[in-house]
Amino acid sequence: MMLAYNDFTVTALLLNQQNYTMVPKINAFLGTIEHGGNYMWAVSSVVSATAPLFMIIWFFQRQLISGLTAGAVKG
């Protein structure tokens, strides 16, 4: 929890709004008057941001696992 909180805090303090990562940008989006408190917008933005990553991992699953285990096998 501390790593995620520190990631949010450091990103929100050191970067300007154009260079925010996903979590501070969603927090800034929820703070607007039009979308304040509407968490379905936040859930949909998180799903739309992470779904392509899951698809890539699912597609290259065999190559990722073989690459991770290639250095661990002796002989």
C-alpha positions as CSV (number, residue, x, y, z in Angstrom):
1,M,0.0,0.0,0.0
2,M,2.8,2.4,0.8
3,L,4.4,1.9,-2.6
4,A,1.2,2.7,-4.4
5,Y,0.6,5.7,-2.1
6,N,4.1,7.0,-2.7
7,D,3.8,6.5,-6.4
8,F,0.6,8.6,-6.4
9,T,2.1,11.3,-4.1
10,V,5.4,11.7,-5.9
11,T,3.8,11.7,-9.3
12,A,1.2,14.2,-8.3
13,L,3.7,16.5,-6.7
14,L,6.6,16.4,-9.2
15,L,4.9,16.2,-12.5
16,N,2.7,18.7,-14.2
17,Q,-0.8,17.7,-15.4
18,Q,0.3,16.8,-18.9
19,N,2.7,14.2,-17.7
20,Y,0.6,12.5,-15.0
21,T,0.5,8.7,-14.8
22,M,-2.9,6.9,-14.8
23,V,-3.8,7.1,-11.1
24,P,-3.3,10.9,-10.5
25,K,-5.0,11.6,-13.8
26,I,-8.1,9.6,-12.8
27,N,-8.1,11.4,-9.4
28,A,-7.9,14.8,-11.2
29,F,-10.7,13.7,-13.5
30,L,-12.9,12.7,-10.6
31,G,-12.3,16.0,-8.9
32,T,-13.9,18.0,-11.7
33,I,-17.4,19.4,-11.3
34,E,-18.9,17.4,-14.2
35,H,-17.8,14.0,-13.0
36,G,-17.4,14.5,-9.2
37,G,-18.2,11.3,-7.3
38,N,-19.1,9.3,-10.4
39,Y,-16.9,6.3,-9.9
40,M,-18.2,4.4,-13.0
41,W,-16.1,6.9,-15.1
42,A,-13.0,5.9,-13.1
43,V,-13.7,2.2,-13.4
44,S,-14.3,2.5,-17.1
45,S,-11.1,4.4,-17.6
46,V,-9.0,1.9,-15.6
47,V,-10.5,-1.0,-17.5
48,S,-9.8,0.7,-20.9
49,A,-6.2,1.5,-19.8
50,T,-5.4,-2.0,-18.5
51,A,-7.3,-4.2,-21.0
52,P,-4.8,-3.8,-23.8
53,L,-2.0,-4.8,-21.4
54,F,-3.8,-8.0,-20.4
55,M,-4.5,-8.8,-24.1
56,I,-0.8,-8.4,-24.9
57,I,0.2,-10.6,-22.0
58,W,-2.4,-13.2,-22.9
59,F,-1.2,-13.3,-26.5
60,F,2.5,-13.6,-25.7
61,Q,2.1,-15.8,-22.6
62,R,4.1,-18.7,-23.9
63,Q,7.0,-16.6,-24.9
64,L,7.0,-14.8,-21.6
65,I,7.0,-18.0,-19.5
66,S,9.7,-19.6,-21.7
67,G,11.9,-16.5,-21.3
68,L,11.4,-16.4,-17.6
69,T,12.3,-20.1,-17.1
70,A,15.1,-20.2,-19.7
71,G,17.8,-19.1,-17.2
72,A,16.5,-21.1,-14.3
73,V,17.0,-24.6,-15.8
74,K,20.4,-26.3,-15.3
75,G,21.8,-28.8,-17.7
